[in-house]
Amino acid sequence: MSDGPVRVVPVEILGQQYPIRSSLDDRYVTELATYVDEKMRAAALATPAGDSVRLAVLAALNIADEFFRARQAERAWQNVVEERAAQIGRLVDEVLGA
């Protein structure tokens, strides 16, 4: 997923072709587009009469929800790691102080 020269990566989302200008790896950009396409198709199943803008907003909200939940889980895990590191530090201090 390394940055490189800017180039155009053609992708398809919900049947529409989009030329994406990016310095990211082509496969990564395609993977992102596939993910967005899946989210938009899921939104279309939930809202069959929705237009593409409405579907894009619903997909964006679902993706934002996933991101926020992942960020919250990461923060919780970071707190666990920090607490365990503090416990280890206290144990080391006890052993060295004895």
C-alpha positions as CSV (number, residue, x, y, z in Angstrom):
1,M,0.0,0.0,0.0
2,S,2.9,2.3,-0.7
3,D,2.5,5.8,-2.1
4,G,3.8,6.2,-5.6
5,P,3.3,8.5,-8.6
6,V,-0.3,9.8,-9.1
7,R,-2.1,7.8,-11.7
8,V,-5.7,7.0,-12.6
9,V,-7.3,3.8,-11.4
10,P,-10.6,2.9,-13.0
11,V,-13.2,1.5,-10.6
12,E,-16.8,0.6,-10.7
13,I,-19.3,1.4,-7.9
14,L,-22.9,0.6,-8.3
15,G,-22.6,0.1,-12.0
16,Q,-20.9,3.5,-12.6
17,Q,-17.3,3.9,-13.8
18,Y,-15.1,6.3,-11.8
19,P,-11.5,7.3,-12.7
20,I,-9.8,7.6,-9.4
21,R,-6.6,9.7,-9.3
22,S,-4.4,8.3,-6.6
23,S,-0.8,7.7,-5.6
24,L,-1.9,4.6,-3.7
25,D,-1.4,1.1,-4.9
26,D,-4.0,0.2,-7.7
27,R,-5.1,-3.0,-5.9
28,Y,-5.7,-1.1,-2.7
29,V,-7.8,1.6,-4.5
30,T,-9.8,-1.2,-6.2
31,E,-10.3,-2.9,-2.8
32,L,-11.6,0.3,-1.4
33,A,-14.0,0.8,-4.3
34,T,-15.2,-2.8,-3.9
35,Y,-15.9,-2.2,-0.3
36,V,-17.8,1.0,-1.0
37,D,-19.7,-0.8,-3.8
38,E,-20.7,-3.6,-1.3
39,K,-21.9,-1.0,1.2
40,M,-24.0,0.8,-1.4
41,R,-25.5,-2.4,-2.6
42,A,-26.4,-3.3,1.0
43,A,-28.0,0.1,1.4
44,A,-29.9,-0.5,-1.9
45,L,-31.3,-3.7,-0.5
46,A,-32.5,-1.9,2.6
47,T,-33.9,1.1,0.7
48,P,-35.0,-0.3,-2.7
49,A,-36.5,3.0,-3.9
50,G,-33.5,5.1,-3.0
51,D,-31.6,7.2,-5.5
52,S,-27.8,6.9,-5.8
53,V,-27.2,10.0,-3.7
54,R,-29.4,8.6,-0.9
55,L,-27.6,5.3,-1.2
56,A,-24.2,7.0,-1.0
57,V,-25.2,8.8,2.2
58,L,-26.5,5.6,3.8
59,A,-23.4,3.8,2.8
60,A,-21.2,6.6,4.1
61,L,-23.1,6.5,7.4
62,N,-22.6,2.7,7.7
63,I,-18.9,3.1,6.9
64,A,-18.6,5.9,9.5
65,D,-20.3,3.8,12.1
66,E,-17.8,0.9,11.4
67,F,-14.9,3.4,11.7
68,F,-16.2,4.9,15.0
69,R,-16.7,1.4,16.5
70,A,-13.3,0.3,15.4
71,R,-11.7,3.4,16.8
72,Q,-13.5,2.9,20.1
73,A,-12.4,-0.8,20.2
74,E,-8.8,0.3,19.6
75,R,-9.0,2.8,22.4
76,A,-10.4,0.2,24.8
77,W,-7.6,-2.2,23.8
78,Q,-5.0,0.5,24.2
79,N,-6.3,1.1,27.8
80,V,-6.0,-2.6,28.5
81,V,-2.4,-2.7,27.2
82,E,-1.5,0.5,29.2
83,E,-2.9,-1.0,32.4
84,R,-1.1,-4.3,32.0
85,A,2.1,-2.4,31.3
86,A,1.6,-0.5,34.5
87,Q,1.0,-3.7,36.4
88,I,4.2,-5.2,35.0
89,G,6.1,-2.1,36.0
90,R,4.8,-2.3,39.5
91,L,5.8,-6.0,39.7
92,V,9.3,-5.3,38.4
93,D,9.6,-2.5,41.0
94,E,8.5,-4.9,43.7
95,V,11.0,-7.5,42.7
96,L,13.8,-5.1,42.3
97,G,13.0,-3.4,45.6
98,A,13.0,-6.7,47.5
